[in-house]
Amino acid sequence: MKGFYEKESDTFKIESFQILKDKNSLNFNLTATGNEETNNSKIDSQLKGTLNLDWLRYFPIYFHEGRGFADIDLKCTGSSTAPILKGQVKFSDSDIFLRGFSEELNNLTGDIKIDGTTLAPNLSGLWGDGRFSLSGKISLNQGQPENFNLAFKGNNLTFSKNNVYRLDFDTDVTLIGKLPSPLLSGKIDIIEGRYTKPFVIRDLVLKPFEEPSQPSDLELALSSMGLNLTVRNSGDLRVRNNIATLFLQSNLQINGTLGKPKISGALSVTEGTFRFLGREFTLNEGLVEYSNPIRSDPYLTLSAQQDIPVDQPRYTVYVDIRGFLDNLAIQLSSSPSLEKQDIISLLAFGATQEEIRQSGASKRSLTNGVIGEELSSVVAAPLAKTTKIDIFRLEASESGNLSRLSVGKRISDRFTLEFINDLDPITAEKTFQANYYLTDTILLKGYRKSLLGFDPRYELNLLLRFRLH
């Protein structure tokens, strides 16, 4: 670095500041003349040369890493409070990994031109396995983005999250308007999509106690961005995990804002299977419909059937699932017609209660509600092993019909959590219950109960236990 300072004129000058490290070849010069009356310096500076993009790691707020080089020719003039930046940054087969994006930008080619109040990108490259282009202008106000007029096109782009989902898509969108709410509009065509995250019951049980994640600075900055997107799929859109294998057809419209999107339209199930009580059912009908604009979760309609036994069918069991995702109602039926407890017995053991009694396989089947005990003993062990659930109960009413399913987790020797689902599709009561033993004789119970079509109800009970001698 070579420079000097003139006290008489209050001028600070860097004649040459060179960076020759890690294949960087940058040359910077600066002249700054102070003004005591306005406390505002007049500046004239230039940065020119080649930047090794590996140095982007020193800006972890915006970048994970970078590879390759960029040619820089920037000039900054004006005052220290209102600088004017002009010039360009040119990329040639560069790689940049932006923070907040799951995929790298590879073979980045093109330039970003800056002309005082305007920033104009003209870039192309690879995003995942696909190619994209970005062009247009961004208006600046004191160096900060103010107004957008950008066009983004992509073919066979990839957006993914490990072990959760992967989307390959084509897109043609524009971002137009002023901050804080420019409008992102256009179309997205899904070429291939896969959702693979396993369904785990304990996640449902413990979800009310999870701390919500704090949005990042980027998410907060973009939360007011308007949306007007059409989503279709020309290729396979699949759900494939431990409970279902489904092929979907999408017809969605996304409006609102990025922070509060409003989705309308539906996902239609064209074919597939799902597993219920250990059996694989074939889909007859399936629809995931965003029909209520004030709700973020969709309304689900699934209808499926299974022949039992599969090789020589004697019965056909039908499952009908309807409702919003947080309050599903499940209806079981069969042909020939059977009672609900016989259908569940058929699914669990391949035989009705009467057939079990006649075969002598279980004498306990003669008592009321014992089918719940049978199922609990059969299902609880594998569930506990795979999901680490400590509590699993199928409870029966006085008539012997299965009435409630309870799953839960023992947090400590005094604290347990339970999720209780009423099997009656008419009431569809769901209860989230927390039990805490304050002492060996005092039990504190908290409830959150919800009925189909009603707001949740909360209760808190204190139970005292005394032993009489």
Secondary structure as UniProt FT lines:
FT   STRAND          2..6
FT   TURN            7..10
FT   STRAND          11..19
FT   TURN            22..23
FT   STRAND          25..33
FT   TURN            36..39
FT   STRAND          42..52
FT   HELIX           53..58
FT   TURN            60..62
FT   STRAND          63..67
FT   STRAND          69..79
FT   STRAND          83..98
FT   TURN            99..100
FT   STRAND          105..115
FT   STRAND          118..127
FT   TURN            128..129
FT   STRAND          130..141
FT   TURN            142..143
FT   STRAND          144..161
FT   TURN            162..164
FT   STRAND          165..178
FT   TURN            179..180
FT   STRAND          183..195
FT   HELIX           201..206
FT   HELIX           207..209
FT   HELIX           217..222
FT   TURN            223..224
FT   STRAND          226..240
FT   STRAND          244..257
FT   STRAND          261..276
FT   TURN            277..278
FT   STRAND          279..290
FT   TURN            293..294
FT   STRAND          299..308
FT   STRAND          315..324
FT   TURN            325..326
FT   STRAND          329..335
FT   HELIX           340..349
FT   HELIX           353..359
FT   HELIX           363..366
FT   TURN            368..369
FT   HELIX           370..387
FT   STRAND          391..396
FT   TURN            398..399
FT   STRAND          402..410
FT   STRAND          415..422
FT   TURN            425..427
FT   STRAND          430..437
FT   STRAND          442..450
FT   TURN            452..453
FT   STRAND          457..464
//
